Amino acid sequence: MKKKIRAAIIISVAILAILTFVSRSVYNRNLLQVSAITVERGFVTTVWETTGTLHFPNAVNVSAGGTWRVSDVLVQEGDIVYEGELLVSFDKRLIDIEQQAIELEILRLNNSLAALEDLRSPQTAEERRARERQRVEIESSLALTEARLDYLLFQAPPSDGLLSPISGMVHRLNIGPGSVMREGDVILILLPDETPEILFSLPDRQQMPVLFPPVTASGSIIRPTVQAFKEVTSQVRGMVLHEHLTVNGHVVHGSLRSGRWECRALLTSFDDAWPILDQDVRLTVSLRSEMQDLIVPLSSIEMRPFDMAVVYIISSRQGLFGLEDYLVETEVQILFDNGRIASIADTSGRIRSGTVIASNPSGEMRSGETVWVRERR
């Protein structure tokens, strides 16, 4: 009898174990399938697509100092010139005629003043007053005429023509023989042989994607890459600016204006064609962060409405047959990303470096729900 009872108990336990195993297996078929990811430390690079313009800090605008008539132009757009080289000559014939007329008037007034001094001394008080009035009038006319001559010479074009003040490339030459330049008109621009700058702005904070951070400091290391120049062929000796130029530089200046960072970066590499002043360039600007404590792939982050982001932590609890895995939904704050990985801040305090989280759960979850995990892979 005892043997039968013992056998019955053994059979019952075996059947129970089999049923438990079978039911557990059936249950496991409906559990979430996840990929395990470990939270690590590392760097995140933020990337902006923007547009910049080329700028030569030491470019020289050569302007007319008066009303000048061009006689001859000795350079063309795109020419390389040297300091002291003759660029433009001017027609000075009208100015020379006016200068001669003014100088003759000055000579006449000086002669009148000298003749007045040679006259006999006035005898009466009335004669003395008349002589003094005459002398004052001549001296006033002489001072005014000399001032006219000084102003004419000041506004006159250089007698030996326009000489290049620096060495560089002729740019924006907009004159020809017979052109009349007014005071302040730009004759041409000289681009010096130097490393130009790229002026660009980072996007408005309001226009940044949810995963982008606010920019909090100027002077950060920025490595822009020029993807392409616009092609320029007119009046540049048929020169075409090359595409796919690369740039590696540091921001030398950054200022925040109306939510935009206005930056300058040196253009340190370009093909054999000269870059052109104010040329538009497309930039990919990358900003490498400092070491981040919590780095995860973007695929492991689920964005919810109202800019809420969550990750699923893989935790364990004691089950019938040992530790069993399960998922807990944890809300996080996204700092920034580079399109592949993100640095996150855990507002619940549950995530630490080395924490295992789940990527792409195969089923939907409700906030706060605990779901058992059948397999970690």
ChimeraX attribute file (.defattr): number of C-alpha atoms within 10 A of each C-alpha:
attribute: neighborCount
match mode: 1-to-1
recipient: residues
	/A:1	6
	/A:2	7
	/A:3	8
	/A:4	9
	/A:5	10
	/A:6	11
	/A:7	12
	/A:8	12
	/A:9	12
	/A:10	12
	/A:11	12
	/A:12	12
	/A:13	12
	/A:14	12
	/A:15	12
	/A:16	12
	/A:17	12
	/A:18	12
	/A:19	12
	/A:20	12
	/A:21	12
	/A:22	12
	/A:23	11
	/A:24	11
	/A:25	12
	/A:26	11
	/A:27	11
	/A:28	15
	/A:29	10
	/A:30	12
	/A:31	17
	/A:32	20
	/A:33	20
	/A:34	21
	/A:35	16
	/A:36	19
	/A:37	19
	/A:38	18
	/A:39	20
	/A:40	17
	/A:41	16
	/A:42	16
	/A:43	19
	/A:44	23
	/A:45	18
	/A:46	19
	/A:47	20
	/A:48	17
	/A:49	13
	/A:50	15
	/A:51	18
	/A:52	23
	/A:53	17
	/A:54	21
	/A:55	22
	/A:56	20
	/A:57	12
	/A:58	14
	/A:59	19
	/A:60	16
	/A:61	15
	/A:62	18
	/A:63	15
	/A:64	21
	/A:65	17
	/A:66	19
	/A:67	16
	/A:68	23
	/A:69	22
	/A:70	20
	/A:71	17
	/A:72	17
	/A:73	18
	/A:74	12
	/A:75	15
	/A:76	18
	/A:77	17
	/A:78	21
	/A:79	14
	/A:80	16
	/A:81	20
	/A:82	16
	/A:83	11
	/A:84	12
	/A:85	16
	/A:86	17
	/A:87	18
	/A:88	21
	/A:89	21
	/A:90	22
	/A:91	18
	/A:92	17
	/A:93	10
	/A:94	10
	/A:95	17
	/A:96	14
	/A:97	11
	/A:98	14
	/A:99	18
	/A:100	13
	/A:101	13
	/A:102	17
	/A:103	16
	/A:104	12
	/A:105	16
	/A:106	19
	/A:107	13
	/A:108	14
	/A:109	19
	/A:110	15
	/A:111	12
	/A:112	16
	/A:113	18
	/A:114	12
	/A:115	10
	/A:116	16
	/A:117	12
	/A:118	9
	/A:119	9
	/A:120	7
	/A:121	11
	/A:122	12
	/A:123	8
	/A:124	8
	/A:125	9
	/A:126	10
	/A:127	12
	/A:128	13
	/A:129	12
	/A:130	11
	/A:131	16
	/A:132	13
	/A:133	11
	/A:134	14
	/A:135	16
	/A:136	12
	/A:137	12
	/A:138	18
	/A:139	15
	/A:140	12
	/A:141	14
	/A:142	19
	/A:143	14
	/A:144	13
	/A:145	17
	/A:146	16
	/A:147	12
	/A:148	15
	/A:149	19
	/A:150	13
	/A:151	12
	/A:152	17
	/A:153	15
	/A:154	12
	/A:155	16
	/A:156	19
	/A:157	22
	/A:158	16
	/A:159	10
	/A:160	10
	/A:161	18
	/A:162	18
	/A:163	17
	/A:164	19
	/A:165	15
	/A:166	18
	/A:167	16
	/A:168	21
	/A:169	21
	/A:170	21
	/A:171	22
	/A:172	19
	/A:173	18
	/A:174	13
	/A:175	17
	/A:176	16
	/A:177	15
	/A:178	14
	/A:179	14
	/A:180	18
	/A:181	18
	/A:182	15
	/A:183	13
	/A:184	12
	/A:185	17
	/A:186	17
	/A:187	18
	/A:188	19
	/A:189	20
	/A:190	26
	/A:191	26
	/A:192	20
	/A:193	15
	/A:194	13
	/A:195	16
	/A:196	23
	/A:197	22
	/A:198	27
	/A:199	21
	/A:200	24
	/A:201	20
	/A:202	20
	/A:203	16
	/A:204	13
	/A:205	16
	/A:206	10
	/A:207	8
	/A:208	13
	/A:209	10
	/A:210	15
	/A:211	21
	/A:212	18
	/A:213	14
	/A:214	13
	/A:215	14
	/A:216	8
	/A:217	10
	/A:218	15
	/A:219	13
	/A:220	16
	/A:221	15
	/A:222	20
	/A:223	21
	/A:224	28
	/A:225	21
	/A:226	23
	/A:227	14
	/A:228	16
	/A:229	18
	/A:230	13
	/A:231	12
	/A:232	15
	/A:233	11
	/A:234	10
	/A:235	13
	/A:236	18
	/A:237	11
	/A:238	10
	/A:239	14
	/A:240	15
	/A:241	22
	/A:242	17
	/A:243	15
	/A:244	14
	/A:245	16
	/A:246	18
	/A:247	20
	/A:248	14
	/A:249	19
	/A:250	18
	/A:251	20
	/A:252	15
	/A:253	14
	/A:254	19
	/A:255	15
	/A:256	15
	/A:257	10
	/A:258	8
	/A:259	14
	/A:260	17
	/A:261	21
	/A:262	17
	/A:263	22
	/A:264	25
	/A:265	25
	/A:266	21
	/A:267	23
	/A:268	14
	/A:269	15
	/A:270	17
	/A:271	12
	/A:272	8
	/A:273	10
	/A:274	16
	/A:275	20
	/A:276	21
	/A:277	18
	/A:278	13
	/A:279	16
	/A:280	17
	/A:281	22
	/A:282	19
	/A:283	22
	/A:284	18
	/A:285	20
	/A:286	17
	/A:287	17
	/A:288	15
	/A:289	16
	/A:290	10
	/A:291	12
	/A:292	16
	/A:293	17
	/A:294	21
	/A:295	21
	/A:296	24
	/A:297	17
	/A:298	18
	/A:299	14
	/A:300	20
	/A:301	22
	/A:302	16
	/A:303	16
	/A:304	10
	/A:305	6
	/A:306	6
	/A:307	10
	/A:308	13
	/A:309	17
	/A:310	19
	/A:311	25
	/A:312	24
	/A:313	22
	/A:314	23
	/A:315	16
	/A:316	14
	/A:317	10
	/A:318	9
	/A:319	9
	/A:320	6
	/A:321	6
	/A:322	9
	/A:323	11
	/A:324	15
	/A:325	18
	/A:326	20
	/A:327	23
	/A:328	21
	/A:329	19
	/A:330	19
	/A:331	22
	/A:332	21
	/A:333	16
	/A:334	22
	/A:335	16
	/A:336	21
	/A:337	25
	/A:338	20
	/A:339	14
	/A:340	11
	/A:341	20
	/A:342	27
	/A:343	27
	/A:344	24
	/A:345	18
	/A:346	16
	/A:347	11
	/A:348	10
	/A:349	10
	/A:350	12
	/A:351	19
	/A:352	15
	/A:353	12
	/A:354	13
	/A:355	16
	/A:356	18
	/A:357	24
	/A:358	24
	/A:359	21
	/A:360	17
	/A:361	18
	/A:362	11
	/A:363	11
	/A:364	7
	/A:365	15
	/A:366	8
	/A:367	10
	/A:368	10
	/A:369	9
	/A:370	13
	/A:371	17
	/A:372	19
	/A:373	21
	/A:374	17
	/A:375	15
	/A:376	14
	/A:377	8
